[in-house]
Amino acid sequence: MKLLQYIQKLPNGYCEVRYNNAKYSVTKSVFNNEKSYKIYASELGGKNFISLNYYCTSQREILKPCEMPVTKVVHFLENYELIC
């Protein structure tokens, strides 16, 4: 599955997911007629977080993690379980 499909599975606005045996609050914002996305996930009761921007251009899709490794963001997107 492409990363965009994992992003689109998250509802717009707020939801909760399970990731690595922990619960996370997730906020997804959509911009530019679904051409760009911002996701921020924060571990409830913990210190871990995930932050990213994702852009869809006419030529390619671009993942921009916010001050964290790409592998951390990709692992989160591929492995979260939607709770809400």
PDB file of N, CA, C and O in Angstrom:
ATOM      1  N   MET A   1       0.857  -1.176   0.000  1.00  0.00           N
ATOM      2  CA  MET A   1       0.000   0.000   0.000  1.00  0.00           C
ATOM      3  C   MET A   1       0.902   1.239   0.000  1.00  0.00           C
ATOM      4  O   MET A   1       1.937   1.256   0.668  1.00  0.00           O
ATOM      5  N   LYS A   2       0.512   2.260  -0.742  1.00  0.00           N
ATOM      6  CA  LYS A   2       1.253   3.507  -0.778  1.00  0.00           C
ATOM      7  C   LYS A   2       1.022   4.298   0.502  1.00  0.00           C
ATOM      8  O   LYS A   2      -0.012   4.154   1.154  1.00  0.00           O
ATOM      9  N   LEU A   3       1.987   5.128   0.853  1.00  0.00           N
ATOM     10  CA  LEU A   3       1.859   5.937   2.063  1.00  0.00           C
ATOM     11  C   LEU A   3       0.605   6.804   2.038  1.00  0.00           C
ATOM     12  O   LEU A   3      -0.043   6.986   3.068  1.00  0.00           O
ATOM     13  N   LEU A   4       0.263   7.332   0.884  1.00  0.00           N
ATOM     14  CA  LEU A   4      -0.924   8.171   0.785  1.00  0.00           C
ATOM     15  C   LEU A   4      -2.177   7.409   1.215  1.00  0.00           C
ATOM     16  O   LEU A   4      -3.077   7.999   1.813  1.00  0.00           O
ATOM     17  N   GLN A   5      -2.248   6.138   0.928  1.00  0.00           N
ATOM     18  CA  GLN A   5      -3.412   5.340   1.327  1.00  0.00           C
ATOM     19  C   GLN A   5      -3.502   5.217   2.846  1.00  0.00           C
ATOM     20  O   GLN A   5      -4.599   5.254   3.403  1.00  0.00           O
ATOM     21  N   TYR A   6      -2.368   5.072   3.518  1.00  0.00           N
ATOM     22  CA  TYR A   6      -2.372   5.032   4.985  1.00  0.00           C
ATOM     23  C   TYR A   6      -2.803   6.382   5.556  1.00  0.00           C
ATOM     24  O   TYR A   6      -3.539   6.438   6.542  1.00  0.00           O
ATOM     25  N   ILE A   7      -2.350   7.452   4.942  1.00  0.00           N
ATOM     26  CA  ILE A   7      -2.730   8.792   5.386  1.00  0.00           C
ATOM     27  C   ILE A   7      -4.221   9.014   5.191  1.00  0.00           C
ATOM     28  O   ILE A   7      -4.889   9.551   6.074  1.00  0.00           O
ATOM     29  N   GLN A   8      -4.741   8.613   4.062  1.00  0.00           N
ATOM     30  CA  GLN A   8      -6.160   8.815   3.774  1.00  0.00           C
ATOM     31  C   GLN A   8      -7.069   7.962   4.649  1.00  0.00           C
ATOM     32  O   GLN A   8      -8.238   8.305   4.831  1.00  0.00           O
ATOM     33  N   LYS A   9      -6.561   6.855   5.196  1.00  0.00           N
ATOM     34  CA  LYS A   9      -7.367   6.023   6.106  1.00  0.00           C
ATOM     35  C   LYS A   9      -7.653   6.735   7.418  1.00  0.00           C
ATOM     36  O   LYS A   9      -8.651   6.446   8.077  1.00  0.00           O
ATOM     37  N   LEU A  10      -6.781   7.665   7.802  1.00  0.00           N
ATOM     38  CA  LEU A  10      -7.017   8.428   9.026  1.00  0.00           C
ATOM     39  C   LEU A  10      -8.129   9.437   8.769  1.00  0.00           C
ATOM     40  O   LEU A  10      -8.128  10.093   7.727  1.00  0.00           O
ATOM     41  N   PRO A  11      -9.080   9.579   9.692  1.00  0.00           N
ATOM     42  CA  PRO A  11     -10.133  10.579   9.483  1.00  0.00           C
ATOM     43  C   PRO A  11      -9.566  11.992   9.606  1.00  0.00           C
ATOM     44  O   PRO A  11      -8.578  12.211  10.306  1.00  0.00           O
ATOM     45  N   ASN A  12     -10.188  12.936   8.932  1.00  0.00           N
ATOM     46  CA  ASN A  12      -9.792  14.334   9.071  1.00  0.00           C
ATOM     47  C   ASN A  12     -10.103  14.799  10.481  1.00  0.00           C
ATOM     48  O   ASN A  12     -11.107  14.397  11.068  1.00  0.00           O
ATOM     49  N   GLY A  13      -9.254  15.635  11.016  1.00  0.00           N
ATOM     50  CA  GLY A  13      -9.442  16.117  12.376  1.00  0.00           C
ATOM     51  C   GLY A  13      -8.776  15.188  13.372  1.00  0.00           C
ATOM     52  O   GLY A  13      -7.663  14.713  13.143  1.00  0.00           O
ATOM     53  N   TYR A  14      -9.461  14.931  14.479  1.00  0.00           N
ATOM     54  CA  TYR A  14      -8.892  14.162  15.597  1.00  0.00           C
ATOM     55  C   TYR A  14      -9.357  12.712  15.588  1.00  0.00           C
ATOM     56  O   TYR A  14     -10.507  12.419  15.262  1.00  0.00           O
ATOM     57  N   CYS A  15      -8.459  11.817  15.947  1.00  0.00           N
ATOM     58  CA  CYS A  15      -8.817  10.426  16.200  1.00  0.00           C
ATOM     59  C   CYS A  15      -7.761   9.825  17.126  1.00  0.00           C
ATOM     60  O   CYS A  15      -6.795  10.492  17.495  1.00  0.00           O
ATOM     61  N   GLU A  16      -7.952   8.574  17.492  1.00  0.00           N
ATOM     62  CA  GLU A  16      -6.975   7.859  18.305  1.00  0.00           C
ATOM     63  C   GLU A  16      -6.596   6.568  17.601  1.00  0.00           C
ATOM     64  O   GLU A  16      -7.418   5.928  16.945  1.00  0.00           O
ATOM     65  N   VAL A  17      -5.317   6.200  17.756  1.00  0.00           N
ATOM     66  CA  VAL A  17      -4.800   4.970  17.158  1.00  0.00           C
ATOM     67  C   VAL A  17      -3.976   4.230  18.194  1.00  0.00           C
ATOM     68  O   VAL A  17      -3.579   4.789  19.217  1.00  0.00           O
ATOM     69  N   ARG A  18      -3.731   2.974  17.910  1.00  0.00           N
ATOM     70  CA  ARG A  18      -2.816   2.175  18.712  1.00  0.00           C
ATOM     71  C   ARG A  18      -1.583   1.927  17.843  1.00  0.00           C
ATOM     72  O   ARG A  18      -1.691   1.563  16.672  1.00  0.00           O
ATOM     73  N   TYR A  19      -0.405   2.132  18.449  1.00  0.00           N
ATOM     74  CA  TYR A  19       0.854   1.936  17.743  1.00  0.00           C
ATOM     75  C   TYR A  19       1.906   1.507  18.757  1.00  0.00           C
ATOM     76  O   TYR A  19       2.073   2.156  19.790  1.00  0.00           O
ATOM     77  N   ASN A  20       2.610   0.431  18.473  1.00  0.00           N
ATOM     78  CA  ASN A  20       3.654  -0.102  19.375  1.00  0.00           C
ATOM     79  C   ASN A  20       3.136  -0.267  20.807  1.00  0.00           C
ATOM     80  O   ASN A  20       3.800   0.134  21.763  1.00  0.00           O
ATOM     81  N   ASN A  21       1.962  -0.853  20.945  1.00  0.00           N
ATOM     82  CA  ASN A  21       1.348  -1.129  22.252  1.00  0.00           C
ATOM     83  C   ASN A  21       1.060   0.121  23.065  1.00  0.00           C
ATOM     84  O   ASN A  21       0.990   0.053  24.292  1.00  0.00           O
ATOM     85  N   ALA A  22       0.892   1.248  22.414  1.00  0.00           N
ATOM     86  CA  ALA A  22       0.545   2.494  23.100  1.00  0.00           C
ATOM     87  C   ALA A  22      -0.576   3.183  22.328  1.00  0.00           C
ATOM     88  O   ALA A  22      -0.765   2.949  21.134  1.00  0.00           O
ATOM     89  N   LYS A  23      -1.309   4.031  23.030  1.00  0.00           N
ATOM     90  CA  LYS A  23      -2.392   4.792  22.421  1.00  0.00           C
ATOM     91  C   LYS A  23      -1.875   6.183  22.053  1.00  0.00           C
ATOM     92  O   LYS A  23      -1.154   6.817  22.824  1.00  0.00           O
ATOM     93  N   TYR A  24      -2.258   6.645  20.861  1.00  0.00           N
ATOM     94  CA  TYR A  24      -1.818   7.945  20.365  1.00  0.00           C
ATOM     95  C   TYR A  24      -3.026   8.789  19.973  1.00  0.00           C
ATOM     96  O   TYR A  24      -4.007   8.280  19.431  1.00  0.00           O
ATOM     97  N   SER A  25      -2.937  10.081  20.254  1.00  0.00           N
ATOM     98  CA  SER A  25      -3.899  11.021  19.692  1.00  0.00           C
ATOM     99  C   SER A  25      -3.327  11.476  18.352  1.00  0.00           C
ATOM    100  O   SER A  25      -2.130  11.745  18.244  1.00  0.00           O
ATOM    101  N   VAL A  26      -4.173  11.561  17.341  1.00  0.00           N
ATOM    102  CA  VAL A  26      -3.721  11.937  15.999  1.00  0.00           C
ATOM    103  C   VAL A  26      -4.593  13.069  15.471  1.00  0.00           C
ATOM    104  O   VAL A  26      -5.820  13.017  15.548  1.00  0.00           O
ATOM    105  N   THR A  27      -3.943  14.077  14.942  1.00  0.00           N
ATOM    106  CA  THR A  27      -4.651  15.163  14.266  1.00  0.00           C
ATOM    107  C   THR A  27      -4.190  15.193  12.817  1.00  0.00           C
ATOM    108  O   THR A  27      -2.996  15.289  12.533  1.00  0.00           O
ATOM    109  N   LYS A  28      -5.150  15.109  11.909  1.00  0.00           N
ATOM    110  CA  LYS A  28      -4.848  15.181  10.478  1.00  0.00           C
ATOM    111  C   LYS A  28      -5.546  16.394   9.887  1.00  0.00           C
ATOM    112  O   LYS A  28      -6.756  16.570  10.026  1.00  0.00           O
ATOM    113  N   SER A  29      -4.752  17.227   9.223  1.00  0.00           N
ATOM    114  CA  SER A  29      -5.279  18.391   8.515  1.00  0.00           C
ATOM    115  C   SER A  29      -5.045  18.193   7.024  1.00  0.00           C
ATOM    116  O   SER A  29      -4.000  17.693   6.610  1.00  0.00           O
ATOM    117  N   VAL A  30      -6.028  18.591   6.225  1.00  0.00           N
ATOM    118  CA  VAL A  30      -5.955  18.429   4.776  1.00  0.00           C
ATOM    119  C   VAL A  30      -6.010  19.817   4.136  1.00  0.00           C
ATOM    120  O   VAL A  30      -6.814  20.663   4.527  1.00  0.00           O
ATOM    121  N   PHE A  31      -5.139  20.038   3.143  1.00  0.00           N
ATOM    122  CA  PHE A  31      -5.053  21.334   2.476  1.00  0.00           C
ATOM    123  C   PHE A  31      -5.046  21.157   0.964  1.00  0.00           C
ATOM    124  O   PHE A  31      -4.813  20.057   0.463  1.00  0.00           O
ATOM    125  N   ASN A  32      -5.302  22.237   0.244  1.00  0.00           N
ATOM    126  CA  ASN A  32      -5.152  22.289  -1.217  1.00  0.00           C
ATOM    127  C   ASN A  32      -5.902  21.172  -1.949  1.00  0.00           C
ATOM    128  O   ASN A  32      -5.334  20.492  -2.803  1.00  0.00           O
ATOM    129  N   ASN A  33      -7.177  20.990  -1.610  1.00  0.00           N
ATOM    130  CA  ASN A  33      -7.993  19.959  -2.279  1.00  0.00           C
ATOM    131  C   ASN A  33      -7.343  18.585  -2.230  1.00  0.00           C
ATOM    132  O   ASN A  33      -7.236  17.898  -3.246  1.00  0.00           O
ATOM    133  N   GLU A  34      -6.911  18.194  -1.035  1.00  0.00           N
ATOM    134  CA  GLU A  34      -6.279  16.891  -0.784  1.00  0.00           C
ATOM    135  C   GLU A  34      -4.956  16.715  -1.534  1.00  0.00           C
ATOM    136  O   GLU A  34      -4.596  15.606  -1.929  1.00  0.00           O
ATOM    137  N   LYS A  35      -4.247  17.817  -1.720  1.00  0.00           N
ATOM    138  CA  LYS A  35      -2.915  17.750  -2.328  1.00  0.00           C
ATOM    139  C   LYS A  35      -1.815  17.835  -1.277  1.00  0.00           C
ATOM    140  O   LYS A  35      -0.651  17.563  -1.573  1.00  0.00           O
ATOM    141  N   SER A  36      -2.179  18.215  -0.041  1.00  0.00           N
ATOM    142  CA  SER A  36      -1.201  18.232   1.039  1.00  0.00           C
ATOM    143  C   SER A  36      -1.875  17.896   2.367  1.00  0.00           C
ATOM    144  O   SER A  36      -3.047  18.197   2.591  1.00  0.00           O
ATOM    145  N   TYR A  37      -1.092  17.263   3.234  1.00  0.00           N
ATOM    146  CA  TYR A  37      -1.591  16.764   4.515  1.00  0.00           C
ATOM    147  C   TYR A  37      -0.582  17.081   5.604  1.00  0.00           C
ATOM    148  O   TYR A  37       0.626  17.091   5.367  1.00  0.00           O
ATOM    149  N   LYS A  38      -1.091  17.339   6.796  1.00  0.00           N
ATOM    150  CA  LYS A  38      -0.248  17.479   7.975  1.00  0.00           C
ATOM    151  C   LYS A  38      -0.787  16.514   9.015  1.00  0.00           C
ATOM    152  O   LYS A  38      -1.987  16.490   9.289  1.00  0.00           O
ATOM    153  N   ILE A  39       0.104  15.717   9.593  1.00  0.00           N
ATOM    154  CA  ILE A  39      -0.285  14.760  10.624  1.00  0.00           C
ATOM    155  C   ILE A  39       0.614  14.950  11.833  1.00  0.00           C
ATOM    156  O   ILE A  39       1.835  15.050  11.719  1.00  0.00           O
ATOM    157  N   TYR A  40      -0.028  14.997  12.999  1.00  0.00           N
ATOM    158  CA  TYR A  40       0.711  15.041  14.257  1.00  0.00           C
ATOM    159  C   TYR A  40       0.086  14.001  15.176  1.00  0.00           C
ATOM    160  O   TYR A  40      -1.112  14.045  15.455  1.00  0.00           O
ATOM    161  N   ALA A  41       0.904  13.069  15.640  1.00  0.00           N
ATOM    162  CA  ALA A  41       0.454  12.020  16.553  1.00  0.00           C
ATOM    163  C   ALA A  41       1.285  12.104  17.833  1.00  0.00           C
ATOM    164  O   ALA A  41       2.509  12.224  17.783  1.00  0.00           O
ATOM    165  N   SER A  42       0.611  12.039  18.970  1.00  0.00           N
ATOM    166  CA  SER A  42       1.284  12.139  20.256  1.00  0.00           C
ATOM    167  C   SER A  42       0.882  10.960  21.145  1.00  0.00           C
ATOM    168  O   SER A  42      -0.302  10.663  21.306  1.00  0.00           O
ATOM    169  N   GLU A  43       1.878  10.303  21.712  1.00  0.00           N
ATOM    170  CA  GLU A  43       1.622   9.169  22.601  1.00  0.00           C
ATOM    171  C   GLU A  43       0.919   9.665  23.858  1.00  0.00           C
ATOM    172  O   GLU A  43       1.426  10.544  24.555  1.00  0.00           O
ATOM    173  N   LEU A  44      -0.253   9.097  24.146  1.00  0.00           N
ATOM    174  CA  LEU A  44      -1.002   9.480  25.340  1.00  0.00           C
ATOM    175  C   LEU A  44      -0.318   8.882  26.565  1.00  0.00           C
ATOM    176  O   LEU A  44      -0.142   7.667  26.650  1.00  0.00           O
ATOM    177  N   GLY A  45       0.064   9.725  27.504  1.00  0.00           N
ATOM    178  CA  GLY A  45       0.748   9.261  28.703  1.00  0.00           C
ATOM    179  C   GLY A  45       2.220   8.958  28.466  1.00  0.00           C
ATOM    180  O   GLY A  45       2.865   8.344  29.316  1.00  0.00           O
ATOM    181  N   GLY A  46       2.761   9.372  27.337  1.00  0.00           N
ATOM    182  CA  GLY A  46       4.160   9.113  27.018  1.00  0.00           C
ATOM    183  C   GLY A  46       4.803  10.316  26.369  1.00  0.00           C
ATOM    184  O   GLY A  46       4.213  11.395  26.310  1.00  0.00           O
ATOM    185  N   LYS A  47       6.018  10.127  25.880  1.00  0.00           N
ATOM    186  CA  LYS A  47       6.771  11.237  25.302  1.00  0.00           C
ATOM    187  C   LYS A  47       6.969  11.132  23.795  1.00  0.00           C
ATOM    188  O   LYS A  47       7.463  12.076  23.178  1.00  0.00           O
ATOM    189  N   ASN A  48       6.599  10.014  23.190  1.00  0.00           N
ATOM    190  CA  ASN A  48       6.846   9.812  21.760  1.00  0.00           C
ATOM    191  C   ASN A  48       5.830  10.591  20.929  1.00  0.00           C
ATOM    192  O   ASN A  48       4.686  10.781  21.342  1.00  0.00           O
ATOM    193  N   PHE A  49       6.265  11.037  19.752  1.00  0.00           N
ATOM    194  CA  PHE A  49       5.361  11.709  18.825  1.00  0.00           C
ATOM    195  C   PHE A  49       5.824  11.461  17.400  1.00  0.00           C
ATOM    196  O   PHE A  49       6.970  11.087  17.152  1.00  0.00           O
ATOM    197  N   ILE A  50       4.904  11.678  16.475  1.00  0.00           N
ATOM    198  CA  ILE A  50       5.161  11.564  15.042  1.00  0.00           C
ATOM    199  C   ILE A  50       4.630  12.848  14.414  1.00  0.00           C
ATOM    200  O   ILE A  50       3.519  13.279  14.723  1.00  0.00           O
ATOM    201  N   SER A  51       5.414  13.454  13.539  1.00  0.00           N
ATOM    202  CA  SER A  51       4.984  14.676  12.888  1.00  0.00           C
ATOM    203  C   SER A  51       5.453  14.658  11.434  1.00  0.00           C
ATOM    204  O   SER A  51       6.620  14.386  11.150  1.00  0.00           O
ATOM    205  N   LEU A  52       4.528  14.951  10.517  1.00  0.00           N
ATOM    206  CA  LEU A  52       4.895  14.898   9.107  1.00  0.00           C
ATOM    207  C   LEU A  52       4.003  15.778   8.260  1.00  0.00           C
ATOM    208  O   LEU A  52       2.885  16.127   8.641  1.00  0.00           O
ATOM    209  N   ASN A  53       4.529  16.124   7.103  1.00  0.00           N
ATOM    210  CA  ASN A  53       3.774  16.757   6.030  1.00  0.00           C
ATOM    211  C   ASN A  53       3.911  15.855   4.818  1.00  0.00           C
ATOM    212  O   ASN A  53       4.947  15.222   4.614  1.00  0.00           O
ATOM    213  N   TYR A  54       2.860  15.803   4.018  1.00  0.00           N
ATOM    214  CA  TYR A  54       2.863  14.966   2.823  1.00  0.00           C
ATOM    215  C   TYR A  54       2.267  15.776   1.683  1.00  0.00           C
ATOM    216  O   TYR A  54       1.174  16.327   1.810  1.00  0.00           O
ATOM    217  N   TYR A  55       2.988  15.846   0.570  1.00  0.00           N
ATOM    218  CA  TYR A  55       2.578  16.666  -0.571  1.00  0.00           C
ATOM    219  C   TYR A  55       2.399  15.801  -1.813  1.00  0.00           C
ATOM    220  O   TYR A  55       3.207  14.912  -2.083  1.00  0.00           O
ATOM    221  N   CYS A  56       1.348  16.064  -2.557  1.00  0.00           N
ATOM    222  CA  CYS A  56       1.094  15.386  -3.832  1.00  0.00           C
ATOM    223  C   CYS A  56       1.230  16.417  -4.943  1.00  0.00           C
ATOM    224  O   CYS A  56       0.426  17.343  -5.048  1.00  0.00           O
ATOM    225  N   THR A  57       2.257  16.248  -5.773  1.00  0.00           N
ATOM    226  CA  THR A  57       2.437  17.150  -6.903  1.00  0.00           C
ATOM    227  C   THR A  57       2.058  16.399  -8.181  1.00  0.00           C
ATOM    228  O   THR A  57       1.753  15.207  -8.139  1.00  0.00           O
ATOM    229  N   SER A  58       2.079  17.086  -9.287  1.00  0.00           N
ATOM    230  CA  SER A  58       1.754  16.433 -10.556  1.00  0.00           C
ATOM    231  C   SER A  58       2.824  15.420 -10.959  1.00  0.00           C
ATOM    232  O   SER A  58       2.567  14.538 -11.779  1.00  0.00           O
ATOM    233  N   GLN A  59       4.022  15.545 -10.386  1.00  0.00           N
ATOM    234  CA  GLN A  59       5.115  14.653 -10.760  1.00  0.00           C
ATOM    235  C   GLN A  59       5.407  13.557  -9.747  1.00  0.00           C
ATOM    236  O   GLN A  59       5.866  12.475 -10.114  1.00  0.00           O
ATOM    237  N   ARG A  60       5.139  13.834  -8.455  1.00  0.00           N
ATOM    238  CA  ARG A  60       5.456  12.828  -7.438  1.00  0.00           C
ATOM    239  C   ARG A  60       4.803  13.174  -6.109  1.00  0.00           C
ATOM    240  O   ARG A  60       4.202  14.235  -5.943  1.00  0.00           O
ATOM    241  N   GLU A  61       4.938  12.251  -5.171  1.00  0.00           N
ATOM    242  CA  GLU A  61       4.470  12.470  -3.811  1.00  0.00           C
ATOM    243  C   GLU A  61       5.691  12.636  -2.920  1.00  0.00           C
ATOM    244  O   GLU A  61       6.685  11.928  -3.082  1.00  0.00           O
ATOM    245  N   ILE A  62       5.615  13.576  -1.975  1.00  0.00           N
ATOM    246  CA  ILE A  62       6.769  13.926  -1.159  1.00  0.00           C
ATOM    247  C   ILE A  62       6.405  13.809   0.318  1.00  0.00           C
ATOM    248  O   ILE A  62       5.448  14.432   0.778  1.00  0.00           O
ATOM    249  N   LEU A  63       7.164  13.019   1.049  1.00  0.00           N
ATOM    250  CA  LEU A  63       7.013  12.889   2.490  1.00  0.00           C
ATOM    251  C   LEU A  63       8.057  13.770   3.155  1.00  0.00           C
ATOM    252  O   LEU A  63       9.244  13.671   2.845  1.00  0.00           O
ATOM    253  N   LYS A  64       7.618  14.637   4.075  1.00  0.00           N
ATOM    254  CA  LYS A  64       8.518  15.524   4.802  1.00  0.00           C
ATOM    255  C   LYS A  64       8.304  15.320   6.303  1.00  0.00           C
ATOM    256  O   LYS A  64       7.436  15.960   6.896  1.00  0.00           O
ATOM    257  N   PRO A  65       9.089  14.435   6.917  1.00  0.00           N
ATOM    258  CA  PRO A  65       9.001  14.291   8.373  1.00  0.00           C
ATOM    259  C   PRO A  65       9.480  15.573   9.053  1.00  0.00           C
ATOM    260  O   PRO A  65      10.331  16.283   8.516  1.00  0.00           O
ATOM    261  N   CYS A  66       8.944  15.863  10.209  1.00  0.00           N
ATOM    262  CA  CYS A  66       9.337  17.054  10.957  1.00  0.00           C
ATOM    263  C   CYS A  66      10.346  16.662  12.036  1.00  0.00           C
ATOM    264  O   CYS A  66       9.975  16.201  13.115  1.00  0.00           O
ATOM    265  N   GLU A  67      11.609  16.852  11.727  1.00  0.00           N
ATOM    266  CA  GLU A  67      12.724  16.634  12.654  1.00  0.00           C
ATOM    267  C   GLU A  67      12.763  15.228  13.249  1.00  0.00           C
ATOM    268  O   GLU A  67      12.967  15.048  14.449  1.00  0.00           O
ATOM    269  N   MET A  68      12.562  14.242  12.382  1.00  0.00           N
ATOM    270  CA  MET A  68      12.682  12.839  12.784  1.00  0.00           C
ATOM    271  C   MET A  68      13.004  12.026  11.537  1.00  0.00           C
ATOM    272  O   MET A  68      12.784  12.490  10.418  1.00  0.00           O
ATOM    273  N   PRO A  69      13.523  10.820  11.723  1.00  0.00           N
ATOM    274  CA  PRO A  69      13.869   9.991  10.564  1.00  0.00           C
ATOM    275  C   PRO A  69      12.649   9.573   9.751  1.00  0.00           C
ATOM    276  O   PRO A  69      11.568   9.346  10.294  1.00  0.00           O
ATOM    277  N   VAL A  70      12.842   9.478   8.461  1.00  0.00           N
ATOM    278  CA  VAL A  70      11.787   9.008   7.557  1.00  0.00           C
ATOM    279  C   VAL A  70      11.318   7.622   7.984  1.00  0.00           C
ATOM    280  O   VAL A  70      10.121   7.340   7.939  1.00  0.00           O
ATOM    281  N   THR A  71      12.235   6.755   8.396  1.00  0.00           N
ATOM    282  CA  THR A  71      11.874   5.385   8.774  1.00  0.00           C
ATOM    283  C   THR A  71      10.893   5.358   9.946  1.00  0.00           C
ATOM    284  O   THR A  71      10.016   4.496   9.992  1.00  0.00           O
ATOM    285  N   LYS A  72      11.028   6.284  10.886  1.00  0.00           N
ATOM    286  CA  LYS A  72      10.113   6.345  12.031  1.00  0.00           C
ATOM    287  C   LYS A  72       8.696   6.687  11.559  1.00  0.00           C
ATOM    288  O   LYS A  72       7.723   6.078  12.004  1.00  0.00           O
ATOM    289  N   VAL A  73       8.589   7.656  10.663  1.00  0.00           N
ATOM    290  CA  VAL A  73       7.293   8.082  10.151  1.00  0.00           C
ATOM    291  C   VAL A  73       6.647   6.972   9.313  1.00  0.00           C
ATOM    292  O   VAL A  73       5.460   6.684   9.465  1.00  0.00           O
ATOM    293  N   VAL A  74       7.423   6.365   8.446  1.00  0.00           N
ATOM    294  CA  VAL A  74       6.902   5.292   7.587  1.00  0.00           C
ATOM    295  C   VAL A  74       6.438   4.117   8.444  1.00  0.00           C
ATOM    296  O   VAL A  74       5.381   3.544   8.180  1.00  0.00           O
ATOM    297  N   HIS A  75       7.202   3.757   9.451  1.00  0.00           N
ATOM    298  CA  HIS A  75       6.817   2.638  10.325  1.00  0.00           C
ATOM    299  C   HIS A  75       5.487   2.937  11.021  1.00  0.00           C
ATOM    300  O   HIS A  75       4.625   2.064  11.126  1.00  0.00           O
ATOM    301  N   PHE A  76       5.328   4.171  11.494  1.00  0.00           N
ATOM    302  CA  PHE A  76       4.070   4.556  12.124  1.00  0.00           C
ATOM    303  C   PHE A  76       2.907   4.423  11.145  1.00  0.00           C
ATOM    304  O   PHE A  76       1.893   3.804  11.464  1.00  0.00           O
ATOM    305  N   LEU A  77       3.052   5.005   9.953  1.00  0.00           N
ATOM    306  CA  LEU A  77       1.968   4.976   8.968  1.00  0.00           C
ATOM    307  C   LEU A  77       1.600   3.551   8.564  1.00  0.00           C
ATOM    308  O   LEU A  77       0.424   3.255   8.351  1.00  0.00           O
ATOM    309  N   GLU A  78       2.572   2.683   8.459  1.00  0.00           N
ATOM    310  CA  GLU A  78       2.310   1.310   8.021  1.00  0.00           C
ATOM    311  C   GLU A  78       1.787   0.407   9.139  1.00  0.00           C
ATOM    312  O   GLU A  78       1.315  -0.696   8.866  1.00  0.00           O
ATOM    313  N   ASN A  79       1.866   0.865  10.405  1.00  0.00           N
ATOM    314  CA  ASN A  79       1.556  -0.042  11.511  1.00  0.00           C
ATOM    315  C   ASN A  79       0.540   0.475  12.525  1.00  0.00           C
ATOM    316  O   ASN A  79       0.235  -0.237  13.482  1.00  0.00           O
ATOM    317  N   TYR A  80       0.007   1.679  12.357  1.00  0.00           N
ATOM    318  CA  TYR A  80      -0.992   2.127  13.320  1.00  0.00           C
ATOM    319  C   TYR A  80      -2.280   1.330  13.132  1.00  0.00           C
ATOM    320  O   TYR A  80      -2.563   0.818  12.049  1.00  0.00           O
ATOM    321  N   GLU A  81      -3.054   1.237  14.217  1.00  0.00           N
ATOM    322  CA  GLU A  81      -4.385   0.617  14.189  1.00  0.00           C
ATOM    323  C   GLU A  81      -5.396   1.650  14.627  1.00  0.00           C
ATOM    324  O   GLU A  81      -5.324   2.154  15.748  1.00  0.00           O
ATOM    325  N   LEU A  82      -6.319   1.967  13.775  1.00  0.00           N
ATOM    326  CA  LEU A  82      -7.346   2.970  14.061  1.00  0.00           C
ATOM    327  C   LEU A  82      -8.249   2.494  15.193  1.00  0.00           C
ATOM    328  O   LEU A  82      -8.738   1.365  15.161  1.00  0.00           O
ATOM    329  N   ILE A  83      -8.474   3.346  16.194  1.00  0.00           N
ATOM    330  CA  ILE A  83      -9.349   3.016  17.317  1.00  0.00           C
ATOM    331  C   ILE A  83     -10.720   3.674  17.122  1.00  0.00           C
ATOM    332  O   ILE A  83     -11.751   3.033  17.324  1.00  0.00           O
ATOM    333  N   CYS A  84     -10.728   4.944  16.733  1.00  0.00           N
ATOM    334  CA  CYS A  84     -12.003   5.684  16.643  1.00  0.00           C
ATOM    335  C   CYS A  84     -12.734   5.424  15.350  1.00  0.00           C
ATOM    336  O   CYS A  84     -13.814   5.972  15.131  1.00  0.00           O
TER     337      CYS A  84
END
